[in-house]
């Protein structure tokens, strides 16, 4: 899509992802970003899901295999350090 081209033309190589429906929307976005070779950071405390067990499985098992899972505070610190 044009979105990938727009990010790459600006030198963006890392995507920070948060949102609802972790097992659907967030997961599919993480998979697509990794398939396109982006560095991915998932914001643990800025995500939600109607099934807590499913969310825990993604945050603790699935996402760490393809992304960094961090809290909002950790990400803000990463950005500050630049």
Steps between C-alpha positions, in 0.01 A plus 500: 500500500595864488538498880810280482653726233416813702670361811808378316545825307518678837757256636260343750605148597320455833125485562341534843168315515208517742127446475203286580420146390855376558422160352373656176602856412818536703626153413440542127677836504799353687521210253480731197761739640743215568437356153606840363815497718404780736618505858185463708420616851169397659370724779380250760296739714345678200339185361177330592309186422170354611674175599775553757644150451543563129662838560743351752595228251578755230688738731702232678555238230419608144605865475840465674607268217461778243487829689602681812214511751530805723289723723414858409753629752775282354423620149499865603841445658626335179379801298658749740837325467456527125 
